[in-house]
């Protein structure tokens, strides 16, 4: 298949009408230019291979560059599939909203009403956890409960059972704290309501109606296609193939394992842009449900880790100098994905990569693409200002804790520091991280010395306050309340 293709024409029926009202009508992206930019940026930032899809005026344009595997030299093409990590959450959220729309699920009912086996460390808090809160990461559940429950069709049921007593990072319904555990619970809800395993429900209710023939959830399905291998290595150097293609258990599906081409990801976005209508006119969601998913449920104190201003029901929400957008990021073992949608322009951009400085490629490429195609001015990369403000660290000094992590904030010679340690079930996951805190504002700091654990540049460290007055700190979008 050629490296760049233009596979889709404008949908008919309701979908065609949706595109007719867009301000972007009549534009035709210069694919040769964007191919050259994709090639150059990936080479400059040591990204072995990538696939890019541009949705403009209802048409999906697809580009690819580099190789899928540096060891074999297999070329990346537009029909190559990549692991998309947490972008899988958008698929799970869409399924949940289908069930809510049909009346089979009450978004505001306690999860325990559907899953009596579900429980957390605080029994009273369990009844405050709803599907709506799980969708918006306000359920309070911790993020990183990792459990391999096997390869069977009962893997999600076993996962939820094993998660009994899992800790809360913060009280449900108070603030955002990113949680993959919550999306696995949503995946199990889908199974209980539909009577199908999550993988099958995804195919029947979403992938087949949308005609997404290059989207799947299991490794044995991915082997039918040209599959990207993740690559790992030090920043600024060519990475090597990861030791395994995928180290996540099958139960990670609802929060972290959907495998697809960039083009298929753009086609999912097209359905949302078209008010819930597939390319062939099939209605997948009603227009009101699509709008509800994009409505802000919660603000994000950390507006930099995933570029988020807020969260809807599944979607990360963005605000670019008055222009609203939505999307999601994802990461797996050496593979990284980025989706951005600008509804006012009818534009979506999907980038899937297999290692190296993927975030640098995303930042540079999307800044140019969204400016030209959607009139969007993206913010400059997160970094401390040339003249950092003077900050009194004393109110921030203390110990902050979430499940598996203790963060100790100290002050020495007027400078702030943080020690990030993995404990309990996460003990041994990594060596302790020693972070220097460079002031951006009185509560926002650019963290150094973190390396590839969270990002390749400065890591946002954001101090905030829970509604009850308890201090907390966000690193990696996870909330750690102050304990001492």
N, C-alpha and C positions, 0 to 999 in steps of 0.2 A: 504494500500500500504506500502511496506517496507520503512524504513527510508532512505535507499540509494538504488538507482536504476541506471541502465545503459540502458536508453531507446532507444538511437539512434545509428544506425550504419552509416558508411560513406555513404554520398550521391553518386548518380551515375551521369553519364553524365559529364557536365562541372564542377560540384561541386567536383566530385571525383578527377579530374585533379588538381584542386586548392590545395587540401590537399597533393597530391603526391610530391609537390615541397617544402614542409615545412621542416625546420630543425628539427622539433619536431617528425618526423616520428618514430613510434615504441615504444613510451613511454606509460606506463600504470600507472596512478596515484594510489597510495596506499590509497584506499578509507577508509579503517579501520583507518589508521593514521589520515587522514583529518577529519573523523567523530569524533575521540577522541579530536582533536584540536578544532573543532567547539564547541563541548560540553563543553570543559574546559574553553574556552575563553568567551563564552556566560554566563556561570555560574559565572566566576570571575568578569565580568563587568555588571552583573545584567540585561542582555538582556533576556526577557522572552522566545522569540522564534525566530528562524531564518531558512532560507532556502538558500542553497549554490549550485550553478551549476558550473561545470568545463567543459569547451569545450577544448578538446585535440585531435588532429588528426581527427577532424570532428565529434567526438563522444561527446555527452553531458552526463556527470555523475552528479547525483543529490543527495544531502544530506539534512537532516533536523534535527532540535533539539528543545527541549523545548516545550512550549505551545503557542497556539494562543491567549489565553485569561486567565490571571491569576485568574480571578473570576470564570470561569467555568472549567478550567483545560483541555480544549480540546487540544489534542496533535497536534503539528506542523508536517506536513508530506510534502513529496516532491510535492504533488499535491495541497498544500495550496496556496492561492493567497494573495498577499500583495499589499498595495498601494505603488506606486513607486515615487510619487511626480514628481520632475522636469525631471526624466528620460523620462517622456512623451514627452519632447521636441525632443528627437531623433526620435520618431515615426512621429511627425508632420514634422520634417525636412526631413525625408525620403519621405513622401507624397509630399512635395513641390518639391523635386528633381525629383520625377517621372513626375510631371507636367511640370517641366522645360525641362526634357529630351524629352518629347513628343512634345514640341513646343507650349504647351498651356499656358505657363507662361514664361515671360522674367524676369530673376532674377534681371536685372539692370534697369527695368522700374520703374518709381515712383509708389508707392503703390496707390496713389490717382487716377491713371489711371484705376485701377480695382475697387477701393473702393472710389468713389467720396465723400462719407460721412465721410471718414477718415480725421481727422485734428488734429493738435497739437497747443500748445500755440503760436508757431511762425509759421505763415502761409507760409513764404518763406522756412523755414526748412522742411516743410511737403513734398515738392517735392524732397527733397534730401534723403528721406527715401525709400529704396528699399527692396525687399525680401531678396537679398543677405546680406544687412546690418542687417536686422532683424535676419537672421539665425546666424550671427556671433556676435550678441549683440553690433553692432556698429551703430545702428540706432539712438542712443541718447535717446531713450524713457526711462522714469523712469520704475522701476520694480513693484512697489507695489500699483497700482491702483486696489482696490478691489471693485467689484460691483456685486451684486446678480441680475441677469437679468431674473431669473425664471427658470423653468424646461422645458419650451417649446423648440421645435426645432428651434425657432428663437432666442435662448439665445445669440449666438455669434453676430448676427446682432444687437441685442439690446446693447450688451456690447460695440461694436465698436462705436455705436451711443452715448452711455453714456460717452465714453472716449474722446469725442470732447474737444479740448482745454487742454488735458493732458500735463503736464510739460515735458520738456526735461532736463535730467541730464547733458547733454553735447551736443555740436553741432554734427549732424549726420556725420558719416564717419570720425571722428577724433580719438577716442579711444574707448576701450571696456567699457561698463557699463551694467551689467547683467540685463536683462529685461524680465519679464514674460508677460508684456503687449504686447511686440512685437510678442510673440508666439501666443497670442490670435488673433492678427491681421492676422498672417499667417494662423491660423485655419479658419478664415473667408474668406481669399483668396481661400483656398481649397474648401470651400462651393460654392463660386461664380463660380469658374472655373468648378467644377464637377457637380454642380446642386444637390449635396447631402449634408446632414448635416455632420459635421466633423466625428461624430461617425460612420455613415454608410460608408463614404468614407474610413475611416481607416479599417473597416472590409473588404470591397470589394477589395480595392487596395493593402492591406498589410497583414492583419491577415489571410484571407482565402488562398491567394496564398502560404503563409508560413506554413500553417497548424497549426497555433497557437490557439489551441482549449481552452486554459486556459488563454486567454488574453481578457480583456473587458474594458469598460469605465464607466459603470453606476452601482450604488449600487444594483439595482434590478437584474442585471446580476451576480454580485459577490455573491449574496445570493444562487446561485445554487451550490457554491463550499464551501470548508472549507476556510473561510476568516479570516485573521489575524486582531485582534483588536489592535489599537495603545495604548501605555502605556506612562504615564507621571509621573515625580517625580524628586526628588533631586538627583544630581550626587552621586554615591557610595551607593545608596540604591535601594531596589527592587521597581520598579515603579508600579503604580496602573493603571487599565484600564482608558482610556480617557473618558470624559463625553459623547462624541459622536463618532461614528465610522468614520464619515467624515463630516467636517464642511465647505468644499469648495462648492461653487455653481457649477451648471452644466457647466457654461461657463468657468470654470477653466480647462476643459478637455485638450485643446491643449498644455497648459504649465504645467499641474500638475496632471491630473488624468487618468493614464492608470494603470490598476490593472492586475497583472499577477503572475505566478509562476517564480521562479528563472530560471527554465529550459526553459520556453518560452522566457525569456529575453536573455538567452544564444543562443537560436535558431535565434533570430533576429540578434545578433552579428555574428552568423555563416554565414548568408546571406551576410553580409558586408565583412567578411573575405574571402568568396568564390567569390568575385568579382561581387556580385549582383545576384547570383544564389541560388534558394531555394533548400532544401534537395532533392526534387523529380526532379530536373533539370529545373524547371520553372525559367525563367529569370525575376527578379523583377526590377532590375536596370542594366544598362550597366556598364561595368568595368570602363569606363572613369568617369562616374558619381560618382561611389563609391569612386574613387581616389580623385575627386574634393571635396567631403565632408570632406576628411581627410587632405586637403591641408590647410596650415596655412593662415588665413585671417588677423589675428591681434595677436600681443603679449599681454601678461597679466602682468601688473605691479605687481599685487597680485598673486604670484605663490604658495600660501599656503592654502587659504580658501578652494578651491576644487582641490588642487594639480596641478593647470593648468600652463602650460608654454605658451600656446596660444589657439586660438580657430579657428576651421574650420567652415564649413557650417553645424552647428548643434553639431558637436562633440567637446568636450573638448580634447585638445591635451596635451600629456605628453612627457617628455624627461628624461629617466632614465639613466644617464651616457652613453649617446650615443645610447641607445635603444629607438626607437620611439613607442608611443602607443596612444590610444584614448579611450574615454569612457564618462561617465557622472555620477554625483551624484544626489540623489533625497531625499526630505523629505516632509512628510505630517504631520498629527496630530499624533505624536508619532510613526511614521514608517519611516525607513531610508533605502535607497538602494544605492548600489555601483556597477558600471560596469567598468571593465578594459579589454582592448583588446590589445594584442601584436602581430601585423601582422607578424613580422619576425619569430615568433615561432608558429603561427597558434593557439594561446591560447586566451581564454576569460574566465574571472571569474566574476560571478554575485552573489552578496550577498544581500538578503532582510531580514530586521529585523523589530521587532515591539516594540522598545523602549529600555530604559536603555543606557548604554555606548556603543552604536553601533559603533561610530567612532573608539573607542579604539579596538574593535573586528576587524573591517575592517583593521586598520593599522597593527596590529600584524599578522593577518591571511594572508593578501595580501603580506606582506613583505616576509613571508615564502613561500607561494604558488608561487608567481611570480619568486622568486629566483630559486626554484626547477624546475618549469615547463617551464620557459622562460628565465632563466639567467639574470633576472632583479634585480638590486640593487636599492630599493626604498630609498628615502631620510629619514633621521631621523625625528622624530616628531618636529613640529615647536615649538621653545622655545628660550628664550634669552640665549646667550652664558654665560659660567661660569664667564667670564671677559667681561662685556659689554663695547663697545667702548664709548669714551667720545664724546658727541654730542652737538652741538650748537643748542638749540631749537628755538632761536629767529626767524630764517627765517620761521619756521613752525607755529608760534603762529598766531591765527586768527580765523575767523568764516568761516565755510564751510557749504554749503547747497545743498540739493537735495530735490526732492518732498517728503514732509512729515517728513523730518529729518533736524535738525540743529546740527552741530558738532562744539563745541567751544574748541579750543586747547589753553592751557595756560601753563605757566612755573612757578614753585615754587621751590626755593632753588636748582636750577639746574636740576630739574626733570620735565618731561613732563606729562601732564594730558589732558584728553579729556572728555567733557560732551556731551553725545549723547542723544538728546531730540526729542521726537515725537511731531510734530506740524501739523497744518492744518487738512487735512483729516485723518491723522494718530494719531491725538491728543487723548490721553487716551489709546492708544494701549498697552503701558507699562510705568512703572515709568522711569524717566531719568536714564541712565546708566552712572556711574562714573568710568572712565577707567584710570588706571595708565599705562604710556607708557614706557616699558622697552626696551632700544635700542638693536637692532640686527645689523643694519647698520645705516648710517646717515639718511636714509629715511624709513627704515622698523623697526617697533616696535612690541613687543609682548604685547598685551593689556590684562590687568587683570580686574577682577571684573565684567565681562560681564555675566558669568553664562550661562545658557542654551539658552539664546536669540540667540547666534550664535554658540557656541561650548562649550564643557566641559573643555577645557584646555585653552591655550593662544590663543587669537584672533589676527590675523594679522591686523595691522593698517599700511597702506602703503601710503606714500606721493609721488606724481608724478606731472607732468606738462602737461597741454594741449598744442597742437601745437602753440597756440597763446601766450604762455607764462604764462597763468593763472595757479596758483597752484591748486592742487586738492588732496583729500584724499580718499582712498578706504577702506571701511569696509564692509564685506560681499559681496565683488565683485561689489559693487555699487559705482559709482563715484560721489563724492561731490565736485564741484568746490568751490574755495575760493571766498567769497563775501566781506570780510572785514579783 
